[in-house]
Amino acid sequence: MPKTVLIVDDSATMLLSLKTNLEIHGFKVEQASNGKQALDKVKSGLKPDLIITDINMPEMDGLEFIKNVRPILKFTPILILTTESEQSKREQAKKTWCYRLACKTCIRTGLNKRDKKGSTRSVRERKYND
């Protein structure tokens, strides 16, 4: 059974790009265009194995989403993927118990880098399988 990833971003381009890349690597992908939609999906029973969220979104931003979803999904890894450069936002993100904070401009090159063994595996595969 494939692992499920919930992507939360208001950018249709980012949603499509991440969805395509994750599905190519065998993941099942659920999408939401803001934190409120994502929280509704989780409250409706979605239990993703990983959440990837942006910070700046309409209705409910990523930080507020994490604060609301963390009591429901206590141990689900959360990756914040953002263009946010304001240091105070980054500090806030670190306090939300997110798993990682990454910049959107880096993600394309980082998802499929060769590891020390010469294998082209995703960042998630390297983290959880090594």
C-alpha positions as CSV (number, residue, x, y, z in Angstrom):
1,M,0.0,0.0,0.0
2,P,1.5,3.4,-1.0
3,K,2.3,6.0,1.6
4,T,0.0,9.1,1.5
5,V,1.4,12.6,1.3
6,L,-0.8,15.7,2.0
7,I,0.3,18.7,0.1
8,V,-1.0,22.1,1.3
9,D,-0.2,25.1,-0.9
10,D,-2.1,27.9,-2.6
11,S,0.1,27.7,-5.7
12,A,-1.5,25.5,-8.3
13,T,2.0,25.2,-9.9
14,M,3.6,23.9,-6.7
15,L,0.7,21.5,-6.1
16,L,1.0,20.1,-9.6
17,S,4.8,19.9,-9.5
18,L,4.9,18.2,-6.1
19,K,2.0,15.9,-6.9
20,T,3.6,14.7,-10.2
21,N,7.0,14.1,-8.6
22,L,5.6,12.2,-5.6
23,E,3.3,10.1,-7.8
24,I,6.2,9.1,-10.0
25,H,7.9,7.8,-6.9
26,G,4.9,5.7,-5.9
27,F,3.2,8.0,-3.3
28,K,-0.5,8.6,-3.0
29,V,-1.1,12.4,-3.0
30,E,-3.9,14.4,-1.4
31,Q,-4.0,18.2,-2.0
32,A,-5.4,21.3,-0.3
33,S,-5.1,24.9,-1.3
34,N,-5.0,26.3,2.2
35,G,-4.7,25.2,5.8
36,K,-8.5,25.2,6.4
37,Q,-9.1,22.7,3.6
38,A,-6.3,20.5,4.8
39,L,-7.6,20.5,8.3
40,D,-11.1,19.6,7.1
41,K,-9.6,16.7,5.2
42,V,-7.8,15.5,8.3
43,K,-10.8,15.9,10.5
44,S,-12.8,13.9,7.9
45,G,-10.5,10.9,8.5
46,L,-7.4,11.5,6.3
47,K,-4.3,10.1,8.0
48,P,-1.3,11.1,5.8
49,D,2.1,9.6,6.3
50,L,3.7,13.0,5.6
51,I,2.4,16.6,5.3
52,I,4.1,19.2,3.1
53,T,2.8,22.7,3.7
54,D,3.5,26.3,2.6
55,I,3.5,29.1,5.2
56,N,1.7,31.9,3.4
57,M,-1.8,30.9,2.3
58,P,-5.3,32.5,2.4
59,E,-7.9,31.6,5.1
60,M,-5.5,29.6,7.3
61,D,-1.7,29.8,6.9
62,G,0.7,26.9,7.3
63,L,1.7,27.8,10.9
64,E,-1.9,28.0,12.1
65,F,-2.6,24.7,10.2
66,I,0.2,23.0,12.0
67,K,-0.9,24.2,15.4
68,N,-4.4,22.8,14.7
69,V,-3.4,19.5,13.1
70,R,-0.6,18.6,15.5
71,P,-3.0,17.5,18.3
72,I,-4.8,15.2,15.8
73,L,-1.7,13.8,14.1
74,K,0.9,13.9,16.8
75,F,3.6,11.9,15.1
76,T,3.1,12.7,11.4
77,P,6.2,14.4,9.9
78,I,5.5,17.9,8.6
79,L,7.7,19.5,6.1
80,I,7.3,23.3,5.6
81,L,8.2,24.2,2.0
82,T,8.2,28.0,1.6
83,T,9.7,31.0,-0.1
84,E,9.4,32.8,3.2
85,S,12.6,34.7,3.9
86,E,11.5,36.7,7.0
87,Q,13.5,35.4,9.9
88,S,10.7,35.8,12.4
89,K,8.4,33.5,10.3
90,R,11.2,30.9,10.1
91,E,11.7,31.1,13.9
92,Q,7.9,30.6,14.4
93,A,8.0,27.6,12.0
94,K,10.8,26.0,14.1
95,K,8.6,26.2,17.2
96,T,5.6,24.4,15.6
97,W,7.3,21.0,15.8
98,C,7.6,20.8,12.0
99,Y,9.9,18.1,10.8
100,R,11.9,20.2,8.3
101,L,11.9,23.7,6.9
102,A,13.0,23.9,3.2
103,C,12.9,26.7,0.6
104,K,10.9,26.1,-2.6
105,T,13.8,27.1,-4.8
106,C,15.9,24.2,-3.3
107,I,13.4,21.4,-3.5
108,R,13.7,20.6,-7.2
109,T,17.4,19.9,-6.9
110,G,17.1,18.2,-3.5
111,L,14.4,15.7,-4.0
112,N,16.4,13.3,-6.2
113,K,20.1,13.9,-5.4
114,R,22.4,11.0,-5.5
115,D,23.2,9.7,-2.0
116,K,26.6,8.4,-0.8
117,K,25.7,4.9,-2.2
118,G,25.1,6.3,-5.7
119,S,21.4,5.6,-5.5
120,T,18.9,8.2,-6.7
121,R,16.4,8.1,-3.9
122,S,14.1,10.8,-2.6
123,V,15.0,12.7,0.5
124,R,12.1,11.0,2.3
125,E,13.4,7.5,1.4
126,R,16.9,8.4,2.6
127,K,15.5,9.7,5.9
128,Y,13.1,6.9,6.7
129,N,14.9,3.9,5.2
130,D,18.5,4.4,6.3
